[in-house]
């Protein structure tokens, strides 16, 4: 073989590498476009400005997750709020579930550990069926946390460890900043925060199931709010099925916290429950539009110039809309 023949493969390698790089960049670009598109992959982002532990008052922290993770985080926060527990309890619970299961409802684990918190039936946490229910598993975690005297003043690792008895107690610490962002998004008062979920609009949901899930997560307060809810638009003026929740008048910060949590709970579970839009506190979120962003009054139904929209929620109400099934 001549010297020229032996050198040819070496001259081709840069070309092959360049082609490979172009293909890789093309794939990355496609994924980015799909991700940013309202018809692309679904994902959720919690954000908070000036949350506890941030560098400064104007510092924006974010935490990104799948719809499954967002739905589980929403349930954990909702159960804590329904029990009247402080934000610190919610942060401890969220950080614990982040470490134990990455906010996934696992049907396996170390020995007989199961669920969001990797609780063990053999250690008295409940039956496997109970532990695999996120509402139950979050509830029993909070019950045992509340038994710890002064838990709100303890370092998060210490409080979580007293409940979990983990072999790696320091591992909870790394999740505290993200858990704090989630806590702010799902209900903390006084912190600018939100939860958005992007991706295609879901198929039609079942209003009975949504009502039942609201009551399971938020308890008697949701049942009362559903009973007091009133339609904010004339019958037939919107194409979706509406579920209205009316908060207690004069309920103060606690009721505002609950309303915010219910609104973001609906967004977090939109894909699973077929929720098409949510309206609360002067803003609206619409599935499959505007990158999942919350828009100001009049922006949720496509009206121009901030005009009044039949989907807008009056003060003190959360309005959840489910797309109707399309007729053939």
C-alpha positions in Angstrom: 0.0 0.0 0.0 1.4 3.4 -0.9 1.9 6.2 1.5 -0.9 8.1 -0.2 -3.4 5.3 0.3 -2.5 4.9 4.0 -3.1 8.7 4.6 -6.6 8.8 3.1 -8.5 7.6 6.2 -6.8 10.3 8.2 -8.0 13.1 5.9 -11.5 11.7 6.0 -11.9 11.7 9.8 -12.3 15.5 10.2 -15.0 15.4 7.6 -16.8 12.6 9.4 -16.5 14.4 12.7 -17.9 17.5 11.1 -20.9 15.7 9.7 -21.5 14.0 13.0 -21.4 17.4 14.8 -23.9 18.9 12.3 -26.3 16.0 12.8 -26.0 16.3 16.6 -26.6 20.0 16.5 -29.6 19.4 14.3 -31.1 16.9 16.7 -30.5 19.3 19.7 -32.1 22.1 17.7 -35.1 20.0 16.9 -35.5 19.0 20.6 -35.2 22.6 21.7 -37.9 23.7 19.2 -40.1 20.8 20.2 -39.6 21.7 23.9 -40.5 25.3 23.4 -43.4 24.5 21.2 -46.9 24.4 22.6 -47.3 21.0 20.8 -43.9 19.7 22.1 -43.0 17.5 25.0 -44.8 18.3 28.3 -42.8 19.6 31.2 -43.4 21.8 34.3 -41.4 24.6 35.9 -41.7 26.1 39.3 -40.1 29.5 39.9 -39.8 31.8 42.9 -38.3 35.2 43.3 -36.4 35.8 46.6 -37.4 32.5 48.1 -35.6 31.5 51.3 -32.0 30.5 50.7 -31.7 32.6 47.5 -28.8 34.9 46.9 -30.8 38.1 46.9 -34.3 39.6 47.0 -34.5 39.7 43.2 -32.9 36.3 42.6 -35.1 34.0 40.6 -34.8 30.2 41.3 -36.4 27.6 39.2 -37.0 23.8 39.4 -38.0 21.8 36.3 -39.9 18.5 36.4 -42.1 16.1 34.4 -45.9 16.3 34.7 -45.7 13.1 36.9 -43.3 14.8 39.3 -45.3 18.0 39.3 -48.5 16.1 40.1 -46.9 14.3 43.0 -45.4 17.5 44.3 -48.8 19.2 44.1 -50.4 16.4 46.1 -47.7 16.6 48.8 -48.2 20.3 49.1 -52.0 20.1 49.0 -52.1 17.5 51.9 -49.8 19.7 54.0 -51.9 22.8 53.4 -55.2 20.8 54.1 -53.8 19.9 57.5 -53.0 23.5 58.3 -49.3 22.9 58.5 -46.7 25.6 57.9 -44.6 26.0 54.8 -41.6 24.5 56.6 -43.5 21.2 56.9 -44.2 21.3 53.2 -40.6 22.0 52.4 -39.4 19.1 54.6 -41.9 16.7 53.0 -41.0 17.7 49.4 -37.2 17.5 50.0 -37.7 14.1 51.6 -39.7 12.8 48.6 -37.2 14.3 46.2 -34.4 12.3 47.8 -36.4 9.1 48.4 -38.1 8.7 45.0 -37.3 11.8 42.8 -41.0 12.6 43.2 -42.1 9.4 41.5 -44.6 6.9 43.0 -42.3 3.9 42.9 -43.7 0.4 43.2 -40.3 -0.9 44.4 -37.3 0.1 46.6 -34.9 -1.1 49.2 -36.4 -4.3 50.8 -40.1 -3.6 51.0 -39.9 0.2 50.6 -42.6 1.8 48.3 -44.1 5.0 47.1 -43.1 8.7 47.2 -41.4 8.4 50.6 -40.2 4.8 50.3 -42.2 3.8 53.3 -42.1 0.2 54.5 -45.2 -1.8 55.3 -43.1 -4.0 57.6 -42.3 -0.9 59.7 -45.9 0.1 60.3 -46.4 2.7 57.6 -49.5 1.0 56.2 -50.4 -1.6 53.6 -48.7 -1.6 50.2 -52.0 -0.3 48.7 -52.1 2.6 51.2 -48.5 3.5 50.7 -48.9 3.6 47.0 -51.6 6.3 47.4 -49.8 9.7 47.3 -52.5 11.3 49.5 -52.2 8.6 52.2 -48.3 8.5 52.1 -48.0 12.3 52.3 -50.6 12.4 55.1 -48.9 9.8 57.3 -45.5 11.5 56.7 -47.0 14.8 58.0 -48.6 13.1 60.9 -45.3 11.6 62.1 -43.4 14.9 61.4 -45.9 16.8 63.5 -45.2 14.5 66.4 -41.6 15.9 66.5 -41.3 18.7 69.0 -40.0 21.9 67.5 -39.5 20.4 64.0 -39.9 23.7 62.3 -36.7 25.0 64.1 -34.6 21.9 63.3 -32.3 21.6 60.3 -34.2 20.0 57.4 -31.9 16.9 57.5 -32.6 16.4 61.2 -36.3 16.7 60.9 -36.5 14.5 57.9 -34.3 11.9 59.5 -36.4 11.7 62.7 -39.3 10.6 60.5 -37.5 8.5 57.9 -34.7 6.9 59.9 -32.6 6.8 56.7 -29.1 5.4 56.3 -28.1 8.6 54.5 -29.6 11.5 56.5 -27.4 14.2 55.0 -28.7 13.4 51.5 -31.9 15.4 52.2 -29.9 18.7 52.5 -29.2 19.0 48.8 -32.9 19.1 47.9 -33.8 22.0 50.3 -33.4 24.9 47.8 -35.5 23.2 45.2 -38.1 22.1 47.8 -38.3 25.7 48.9 -39.1 26.8 45.4 -41.8 24.3 45.1 -43.3 25.3 48.4 -43.4 28.9 47.3 -45.1 27.9 44.0 -47.8 25.8 45.7 -48.9 28.2 48.3 -46.4 30.2 50.3 -47.6 33.8 50.9 -45.5 36.8 50.3 -43.2 35.3 47.7 -43.7 35.9 44.0 -43.8 32.4 42.6 -45.7 30.3 40.1 -45.9 26.9 38.5 -46.3 26.5 34.7 -46.8 23.4 32.6 -46.3 23.5 28.8 -47.0 21.0 26.1 -50.1 20.1 24.0 -53.6 20.6 25.4 -54.9 17.5 27.1 -57.9 15.5 26.0 -61.3 15.9 27.7 -61.4 15.2 31.4 -64.0 13.9 33.8 -65.4 16.6 36.1 -66.5 14.1 38.7 -62.9 12.8 38.9 -61.5 16.3 39.2 -63.9 17.1 42.1 -63.1 13.9 43.8 -59.4 14.4 43.5 -59.7 18.0 44.8 -61.5 16.7 47.9 -59.0 13.9 48.4 -56.1 16.3 48.3 -57.5 19.4 50.1 -60.1 17.7 52.3 -63.1 19.4 53.8 -62.0 22.9 52.6 -62.2 21.8 49.0 -65.6 20.2 49.5 -66.9 23.4 51.0 -65.3 25.6 48.3 -66.9 23.4 45.6 -70.3 23.7 47.3 -70.0 27.5 47.4 -68.6 27.8 43.8 -70.6 29.8 41.4 -70.2 30.1 37.7 -68.5 33.3 36.6 -69.9 33.2 33.1 -73.4 32.6 31.6 -74.3 29.1 30.6 -72.9 28.2 27.2 -70.6 31.2 27.0 -67.5 29.1 27.3 -66.8 25.8 25.4 -65.4 24.0 28.4 -66.9 22.2 31.4 -66.3 24.5 34.5 -65.5 23.6 38.1 -65.7 26.6 40.4 -64.3 26.9 43.9 -65.2 29.8 46.1 -62.9 30.7 49.0 -64.1 31.9 52.3 -64.7 35.6 52.6 -62.4 37.2 55.1 -60.3 34.0 55.3 -57.1 36.0 55.2 -53.6 34.7 54.3 -54.5 31.1 55.0 -57.4 31.1 52.5 -55.3 32.9 49.9 -52.6 30.3 50.4 -55.2 27.6 49.8 -56.6 29.2 46.7 -53.1 29.6 45.2 -52.4 26.0 46.0 -55.6 24.8 44.4 -54.9 26.8 41.2 -51.4 25.4 40.9 -52.5 21.9 41.8 -54.9 22.1 38.8 -52.1 23.2 36.5 -49.7 20.5 37.8 -52.3 17.8 37.2 -53.7 19.2 34.0 -52.3 16.5 31.7 -53.5 13.6 33.9 -57.0 15.0 34.6 -57.7 16.7 31.3 -57.7 20.3 32.6 -57.7 22.8 29.8 -57.4 26.1 31.7 -57.2 27.6 35.2 -58.2 31.1 36.3 -57.3 32.7 39.7 -56.3 36.0 41.2 -56.5 38.0 38.0 -54.5 35.5 35.9 -55.2 32.6 33.6 -53.3 29.6 32.5 -54.2 27.8 29.2 -53.0 24.4 28.2 -51.2 24.3 24.9 -50.8 28.1 24.6 -48.2 30.8 25.4 -45.6 28.2 26.5 -47.7 27.5 29.6 -47.3 31.0 31.0 -49.8 32.6 33.3 -51.4 35.6 31.6 -53.0 38.7 33.1 -56.7 39.4 33.2 -58.3 39.0 29.8 -55.3 37.1 28.4 -56.5 33.6 29.1 -59.2 33.4 26.5 -57.7 35.0 23.5 -59.3 38.5 24.0 -57.1 41.3 22.7 -56.1 44.4 24.7 -56.8 42.8 28.1 -60.6 42.9 27.5 -62.9 41.0 29.9 -63.0 37.3 29.2 -65.8 34.9 30.3 -63.1 32.6 31.7 -61.7 35.2 34.2 -62.2 34.3 37.8 -63.9 36.9 40.1 -61.9 37.8 43.3 -61.9 34.9 45.8 -62.6 32.2 43.3 -60.6 29.5 41.5 -62.1 28.4 38.1 -61.0 25.2 36.5 -62.1 24.3 33.0 -62.1 20.9 31.3 -62.3 20.5 27.6 -65.4 18.8 26.4 -65.2 15.6 24.5 -65.4 16.2 20.7 -68.4 14.7 19.0 -67.9 12.6 15.9 
